[in-house]
Amino acid sequence: MENDGTNQVNEQTMCMCDRIAVMRTTWMENNPRRRFFGCSYYKCPDVFEEGWPLGFGVRFAVDLNGTPILCLNESNRKLFVDKRCSLHVQLEQSGLRTPQCTIHGNLDKPGDRMALKRLYSAWKKQFGEEVDENNIFVISVERALQMEDFAEDGTWVTSSEYVSANPDPLRDFAKKIIDDINAHNMEDVHRFCNIYVDLDFQVLDAKMVWVDRLGFDMRLRSTQNDVFEVRIPFPREVTDEKGAKSSFNGMSQLAWEVEKNIHVPEFGKVKQLKKITGGRL
């Protein structure tokens, strides 16, 4: 019989998280009938089978270099049996695509006082709340896995590539821009498909998915009910929300003129489409 991860207090067995622990038996195939003590939250790492991971939800902010900032109270910190950790971030784009990023790194405590103050300020700016500076931690990124959507191959990014990457200037406005266009400019959305994309089928329905400084992603459905995703570039890189809206307006006007044979197209059409298996629109 084992009582790993427990303390004996007043003849009661206590878990390392200070809850009362009771006798449990594991029926794991590789280690059946092993007895151990565990509290009502017995999946704490203190009583976890060695090698089994534990995940729990956290809020996070980032500094100017993209370093993840966590605020962990004492009970949270007990869940870390060593400094290695993973942070999985999932976004949703127009309800159609779910890009994800898994960061591998080490949980560290900032040693420099000025650095700690900067991290505290970043957290307060993100969540509008004051926290104990002693609860501020960062994840020193070793590598990151990026995935555009579920069931798609990911791309590993090294620590140096992660740190040197620049955040997209539209990241705080993209959802608002996309929602506005999908709600009020569907005629332009369909026209974008017909004018800027080289298609060999008729578009039944279309929707804008996301936008960044270089262009925007669209999802469209054919009359055969096949779903495709296509990337349409801006004529030039944009740096802010105003620039993105100006580019959309210019592209909308040009597409209308080409459709009405007022203007001869002087641009190359996008030829690369990605078929989305089981995709929604």
C-alpha positions in Angstrom: 0.0 0.0 0.0 1.3 3.5 -0.9 0.4 6.9 0.1 2.4 9.0 -2.3 1.7 12.7 -2.2 0.0 12.7 1.2 0.7 13.9 4.7 -0.5 12.3 8.0 -2.2 15.0 10.2 -4.1 14.0 13.4 -4.5 10.4 12.1 -6.1 11.7 8.9 -4.4 11.3 5.6 -4.2 14.6 3.9 -3.5 15.2 0.2 -0.7 17.7 -0.8 -3.5 20.1 -1.8 -4.6 20.1 1.9 -7.8 18.1 1.3 -8.7 14.9 3.2 -7.5 11.9 1.2 -9.2 8.5 1.1 -8.0 5.1 0.0 -8.4 4.4 -3.7 -7.5 1.6 -6.0 -6.3 2.0 -9.6 -7.5 -0.4 -12.3 -5.1 0.8 -14.9 -4.2 -2.0 -17.3 -0.4 -1.4 -16.8 -0.7 -1.2 -13.0 -3.9 -2.9 -11.7 -4.9 -3.0 -8.1 -2.4 -0.4 -6.9 -3.7 1.3 -3.8 -3.1 5.0 -3.1 -4.5 7.9 -1.2 -6.3 10.7 -3.1 -8.6 13.6 -2.3 -11.9 14.4 -4.1 -9.7 16.0 -6.8 -7.5 13.0 -6.9 -6.2 13.7 -10.4 -3.7 16.1 -8.8 -0.2 15.3 -10.1 0.8 14.3 -6.5 -1.3 11.1 -6.8 -1.3 10.8 -10.6 0.3 7.7 -12.2 3.8 8.7 -13.1 4.0 10.1 -16.6 0.3 11.0 -16.9 -0.3 14.7 -17.8 -2.8 17.0 -16.2 -4.5 20.0 -17.9 -6.6 22.8 -16.4 -7.9 26.0 -17.7 -6.0 29.3 -17.2 -6.3 32.9 -18.3 -3.2 34.4 -19.9 -1.9 37.6 -21.2 1.2 38.2 -23.4 3.9 40.8 -23.3 5.3 42.7 -26.3 7.4 39.7 -27.2 4.5 37.3 -27.1 5.6 35.6 -23.9 2.6 34.1 -22.2 1.9 35.5 -18.7 0.0 33.5 -16.1 -1.4 34.4 -12.7 -1.2 31.3 -10.5 -2.3 31.3 -6.8 -0.8 28.9 -4.3 -3.3 26.1 -5.0 -2.6 26.3 -8.8 1.2 26.2 -8.3 0.9 22.9 -6.4 -0.3 21.3 -9.7 3.1 21.8 -11.3 5.4 18.9 -10.4 8.1 20.4 -12.5 8.7 23.5 -14.6 7.8 21.9 -18.0 4.4 22.8 -19.2 2.1 23.2 -22.2 -0.3 26.0 -23.0 -3.0 25.2 -25.5 -4.8 28.2 -27.1 -7.8 27.8 -29.3 -9.6 30.5 -31.3 -12.8 30.6 -33.3 -13.0 32.4 -36.6 -16.6 33.2 -37.8 -17.8 30.0 -36.3 -16.2 28.1 -39.2 -12.6 27.6 -38.4 -10.8 26.9 -35.2 -7.0 27.7 -35.3 -5.0 26.4 -32.5 -1.5 26.8 -31.0 0.2 24.6 -28.4 3.2 26.1 -26.7 5.8 24.0 -25.0 8.1 25.6 -22.5 9.1 26.1 -18.9 7.2 27.9 -16.2 9.5 30.6 -14.8 9.3 33.3 -12.2 10.7 36.7 -13.5 13.8 37.5 -11.5 14.2 41.1 -12.5 12.0 43.5 -10.6 11.4 45.8 -13.6 10.5 42.9 -15.8 8.0 41.7 -13.2 6.4 45.2 -13.1 6.1 45.2 -16.9 4.4 41.8 -16.8 2.1 43.0 -14.0 1.1 46.0 -16.2 0.4 43.7 -19.2 -1.9 41.5 -17.1 -3.7 44.6 -15.7 -4.2 46.0 -19.2 -5.6 42.7 -20.4 -8.0 41.9 -17.6 -8.4 45.3 -15.8 -7.6 43.8 -12.4 -4.8 44.1 -9.9 -3.1 40.9 -8.7 -0.4 39.9 -6.3 2.9 40.2 -8.2 4.1 37.0 -6.4 1.5 35.1 -8.5 2.9 36.3 -11.8 4.7 33.6 -13.9 5.8 33.4 -17.5 6.2 30.5 -19.9 9.7 30.5 -21.5 8.7 29.2 -25.0 10.8 26.4 -26.4 8.6 25.6 -29.4 5.1 25.9 -30.6 2.7 23.9 -32.8 0.4 25.9 -35.0 -2.7 24.4 -36.6 -5.1 26.2 -38.9 -8.1 24.0 -38.0 -9.1 20.7 -36.6 -7.8 17.6 -38.4 -5.2 19.6 -40.3 -1.4 19.1 -40.1 0.4 21.5 -37.8 3.6 23.4 -38.2 6.3 23.4 -35.5 7.8 26.8 -34.8 11.1 27.2 -33.0 11.7 29.4 -30.0 13.7 32.0 -32.1 11.0 32.0 -34.8 8.3 32.5 -32.2 10.1 35.4 -30.5 10.9 37.1 -33.8 7.4 36.9 -35.1 5.4 40.2 -35.3 1.8 40.3 -34.1 -0.7 41.1 -36.8 -1.9 44.8 -36.6 -5.5 43.7 -37.2 -5.7 41.1 -34.4 -7.9 43.3 -32.2 -10.2 44.4 -35.0 -10.4 41.3 -37.3 -13.6 39.8 -35.8 -15.5 43.2 -35.9 -14.4 43.8 -39.5 -15.5 40.3 -40.6 -18.8 40.4 -38.8 -19.7 43.7 -40.3 -18.9 42.6 -43.9 -20.7 39.3 -43.5 -23.7 41.1 -42.1 -24.0 44.0 -44.5 -21.9 43.3 -47.6 -22.8 39.8 -48.8 -23.2 41.0 -52.4 -19.6 42.1 -52.3 -18.5 38.8 -50.7 -20.0 36.9 -53.6 -18.5 39.3 -56.1 -15.1 38.8 -54.5 -15.4 35.1 -55.3 -16.5 35.5 -58.9 -14.0 38.3 -59.8 -10.8 37.6 -57.8 -10.9 33.8 -57.8 -10.4 31.5 -60.8 -13.4 29.1 -60.4 -14.8 26.4 -62.6 -18.1 26.1 -60.7 -20.9 28.4 -59.6 -20.8 29.7 -56.0 -24.0 28.9 -54.1 -23.0 30.6 -50.9 -19.9 32.4 -49.5 -18.7 33.9 -46.2 -15.6 35.7 -45.1 -13.7 33.8 -42.4 -10.8 36.0 -41.3 -8.6 39.0 -42.2 -5.0 40.0 -41.5 -2.6 42.6 -42.8 -2.0 40.7 -46.1 -5.5 39.7 -47.1 -8.6 37.7 -46.1 -9.8 34.1 -46.1 -13.2 33.1 -47.5 -15.2 29.9 -47.4 -17.5 29.1 -50.3 -19.9 26.4 -51.3 -20.5 25.1 -54.8 -23.9 24.1 -56.3 -22.6 20.5 -55.7 -22.5 21.3 -52.0 -18.7 21.0 -51.9 -17.0 23.5 -49.5 -13.8 25.3 -50.3 -11.5 27.8 -48.6 -9.6 30.5 -50.6 -7.2 33.2 -49.7 -7.5 36.6 -51.4 -4.6 39.0 -51.0 -4.9 42.8 -50.5 -3.4 45.0 -53.3 -0.9 46.1 -50.6 -0.2 45.4 -47.0 -2.4 47.2 -44.5 -1.3 48.4 -41.1 -4.6 49.3 -39.3 -8.4 48.9 -39.3 -8.8 52.1 -41.4 -6.4 50.7 -44.1 -8.2 47.3 -44.1 -11.6 49.0 -44.6 -10.2 51.2 -47.3 -8.7 48.2 -49.2 -12.1 46.4 -49.0 -13.9 49.4 -50.4 -11.4 49.7 -53.2 -11.6 46.0 -54.1 -15.4 46.1 -53.9 -15.5 49.1 -56.4 -13.1 47.4 -58.7 -14.9 44.1 -58.7 -18.2 45.9 -59.5 -16.6 47.7 -62.4 -15.1 44.5 -63.8 -18.5 42.7 -63.4 -20.2 45.5 -65.3 -17.4 45.5 -68.0 -16.5 49.1 -67.1 -12.9 48.1 -66.2 -10.6 45.5 -67.7 -9.1 43.3 -65.0 -5.3 43.9 -64.7 -4.8 41.4 -61.8 -4.1 37.7 -61.7 -6.9 35.6 -60.2 -6.3 33.3 -57.2 -6.1 29.8 -58.4 -5.4 27.8 -55.2 -8.4 26.5 -53.4 -8.5 24.1 -50.5 -11.4 21.7 -50.3 -12.7 21.4 -46.8 -13.9 17.8 -45.9 -17.0 18.0 -43.8 -16.7 21.8 -43.8 -19.5 24.1 -42.7 -20.7 27.4 -44.1 
